[in-house]
Amino acid sequence: MNRITEMKMVNPWRLTTCLASTHVWLLVVGFFFFINAGATNYLVNSASELNNITSQLLPGDTVKLSAGTWQNEELLFTGQGTKASPIVLTTDIKGQTLLTGASQLVIFGEYLIVDGLRFENGYREDDAVIEFRKSSSELSNNCRLTNTTIINYNPSDKDTDYKWVSVYGGYNRVDHCHFEGKAHSGTTLVVWITDEPNYTQIDHNYFGARPALGYNGGETIRIGTSTNSMKESRAVVEYNLFEACDGEIEIISNKSCFNTYRYNTFRNNDGCLTLRHGNDCEVYGNYFIGGDKSSGGVRIIGERHKVYNNYFENLQGDDYRSVICLMNGVPNSPLNRYFRVKNAVVAFNTIVNCKMPLAIGAGKDDEKTLAPIDCIIANNVMDKTTGDANITLEDEPVDMLWEGNVVNANANDEPVSSGVNYQDPLLEYQANMWRPASVSPLLNNASGQYECVTLDIEQEERSASKTIGCDNGNIYAGWQPLSQDEVGPYSSESEEETGIAAFEQVDDMVDVQRVKGRYWFRINNHQYLPVSYLISDMNGKLLKQGLLQNEISFLANGMGLYLAVFQSSGRYIQSHKLLTANFN
């Protein structure tokens, strides 16, 4: 084991591109040397050597694994770094350390970064290959797994169930990693839910080929479980590429509340993104591009989900694998079955050359008898459909609002007349997608307001009179479906950091007071206005929502636990769990 005291620099290339003066550069180097002069660089040759130094690790330290093949090494990386000076575990020579056999990594602590590891052609009997915890009560927070690869880490028996990455704790990040070749039971990457939001970020990863498992348990990402599905999660999954992920129908399985799935690319997968359990999730800005498989788009179950600004092309799945599927629900559904679809918004999506663009009431049978209710289908465009119909009603929706949709079909062949214009949208293929031509009826012709839709799929501002579909009609050359060279290990060398969460959590936006069984919520800091609020019970039932201008009150009927969430348009969030009891 070698101990070297040295200056620790992080991405100095970024600074050199911004500095016009060599003298300024020297000053910056001097500053970094001053604040990091005490950092220590350790070189270790085994898991036991790593264990021997963990108690010595201080903020700013770096541990490097020596080059070579590490066989059956169970690494425990633990420490207490800081936001300004994390502790780093990496390799001595980039790409020259291979972990195999039954090797495993456990990350436990605060502000730890694992950078550049590679697991290949090994297997586990149980437990995850990489786990963000030491025990059930010792979870990791503010930790990061980056530039790391797991390939073909499979046991001989495909029914052996373990995950490749298990994320526990809060504010953790998995980014610029490569996962490919998982052929056995168990989700590739799981985010586990506790009583508090986790704010996990999963971004810029490559999720490669995963063969069909043949039964449930072959998801690529799962966030939550059915048991904890009504709990607040607030994970963000963004800028990832999913390619040939065929493990099962659910490429992503959402099983918790308030998660965001945005700016991902799904290419030739035999499955779909499934909002399986939980409420209040958003799916926007994604590309779903099919090939020769039964590829689907987004399957919706639960309440208040929003699916907008997505692009779907060449998807040949149907029924549960249709482009957008709103399922039927089960009366008084237990947590592990199918909750009724309520208040879903499906808006400003572009669907081209697909087999079954929209299925409503999918799965209707003697158990699933509750059709979607109070949902909105607005300003979507469907063109060049390869199946028998654009809109499939397996059950009649209740109080569904249709407006501004454009479908290239004969009105007599479709089951919906109101809110749908049956005409040629005049799309033309330019810069990787079908877009409105200069004379398209889609341009500036949307209906309704839809305040959540302020940008198009290429993150260009939408005008007040919005264009139907996911694209404004302008070509932004710097934006397109992701390719493999834009994600995965070391693809970040030309990219700025994205931050940990879509929202910043604050505690000074709203003041909360309780008088017996009534809660009062008052705006504490007017700089956050406008502020929207949502109050639900812990089973996900919406009790009250709206805009908080000054103050509101909420009467809690009886004993129980409630969730109040306040969201500022400035991307701030504040949440409270309200425990009520007898107040006599």
C-alpha positions, 0 to 999 in steps of 0.5 A: 500500500502506497501513501502519497500526499498530493494536490487533487484536481477535478476536471481542470480542462474545464477551467483552461477552456474558460481562461484567457490569461496564463496568469489567471490559470496559475492563480487558479492552480494555486487556489486549488493547491491551497484547499487540497494540499492535505488530500491523500492518494492511496494505492491498494492491491486488494479488498483487505488493503482497502478495508485497512485504510477506510478508518483513515479516509478524510474528505478529499482523499482518493483510493486507487485500485491497482491495475490487473484482474481482481478475483472474488474481491468484496470491496467495502468503500466507506467514509464521510466526505463533504460536498466540496471534498468527496472521497473518491474510489477509482483505478490506478490506470484507466481501464486496466482494473477488472473485477470478476469472479464473485467480486462485489462493491458496497458503498456506505457513507456520505459524499463518496464517488466511485469512478471507473470500475469494471465488473465483467464475466463474473457472478453472484449467488445473492446480493447486488453486484454494487450496493449503496448500503452496508446494512439495512440501517446503514444507507448511503447519502449523496454518493455517486457511481460514475464511469462504471461498467457491468457486463455479463455478470451472470450465474449459470442458472438464470433463475438466480435472482440478484440485482446488479445495482441496488440504490438505497438512501438519498440524493445518490447518483448513477451516471455515465455507466454501462450495463449490458448482458444481464441474462438472469432474474432480477432487475438491473438497477433498483432504487429502494424506497423509504419513508422519505423522498430519495431524489436519486438521479440516474443519467447518461447511462447505456443500458444495453442488450438484455435477453428475454427472461421469460417471466417477471423480474427482468426489468432494466430499472425499477423504482420502488416496490408495490408495498411502498408504491404510494410513498414519495420518491422524486427520482429523476431518470434522464439522458439514458439510452436503452437499447435491446432491453428485452428482459420483460414487458417493463423496461422501466417499472415505476413503483412509487410517486413523483418520479420524472422520466425525461430526455431518454432514448428507447431504441428497439426494445421488446417492452415499454416504460410502465407506470405500474404503481404510484401516482404523480409521475411525469414522462416527457421529452423522450424518444421511443424508436422501434425496429423489428420487435414488439416495442411499446411506449408508455403504459399508464396505471394510477393517478395524475400522471403526465405524458407529454412532448414524447416522440414515438416511431416504428413501434410495432407493439399492441395491447399492453405494448401499444404506444400509449396504453391507459389500463383498466383498474381493479375496484379497491385494488390492493397495492400489488394489482391495478389502480384505476387511471385517474386524471392522466394527461396525455398531450403534445406527443407525436406518433408515426408509423406505429401499430397501435398508437392509443389503447384505452381500457386495456386489460378489461376483464372480470377483475379489471372493470374500472375504465380510465376516468377524468383523463385528458387526451390533447394535441397529439398527432398520429400519422402513418399508422400500420395497424387497424385503428389509431384509437382503440377503446377496450372500455369506454372511458369516463368523462375523458376530455379530447381536444386538439388531436390530429389523426391521419385517418378516416373518421368513420374508421375511428371510435372517437369524433369529438376533439379529433381532427381527421386530416393529413398532418403534413409531416416531413422527415428532417433531422432524425424525426418527422416534423410539421412541414411549413404548411402543416395544420399542426403549426400554432393550432393547439387547444387548451393551455397546458402550462406544463408544456412550455418547451418542445422535445428539443427544449425550444420555447413554445409560443403562446399558440402552441404547435400540436405534437412534440416538435415546434417545427424548427430544426435544432441541429444540436438535439437528436435521439441519443447514440451510444457514444453520447452516454456511458463511461467517459462520455462526459468529457464535453458535458457540464454537470446536470445536478442531483435533482429536478427540484431543490428541496427547501423548508422556508417556502410554506409555514405549517401550523396545526390547531387540533385536527386542522392544519394551516399552510401559509406562504412564508416567502413570497419569492417562491410564488406561484406555489401549487399544492397537493394533499393526499393520504398515504394510499395515494388518494387525492384530498385537496389541490390547487394554488396557494396564494396566501394561506389555506387550511386542511381538516384531517378527518380522524387519525392517520398519516397525510402528505402535503407537497408544495411546488414552486414554478422556480423548481423548488419543493417542500413536503410534509408528512402530517400525523393526525391523532385524537386532539381532545 
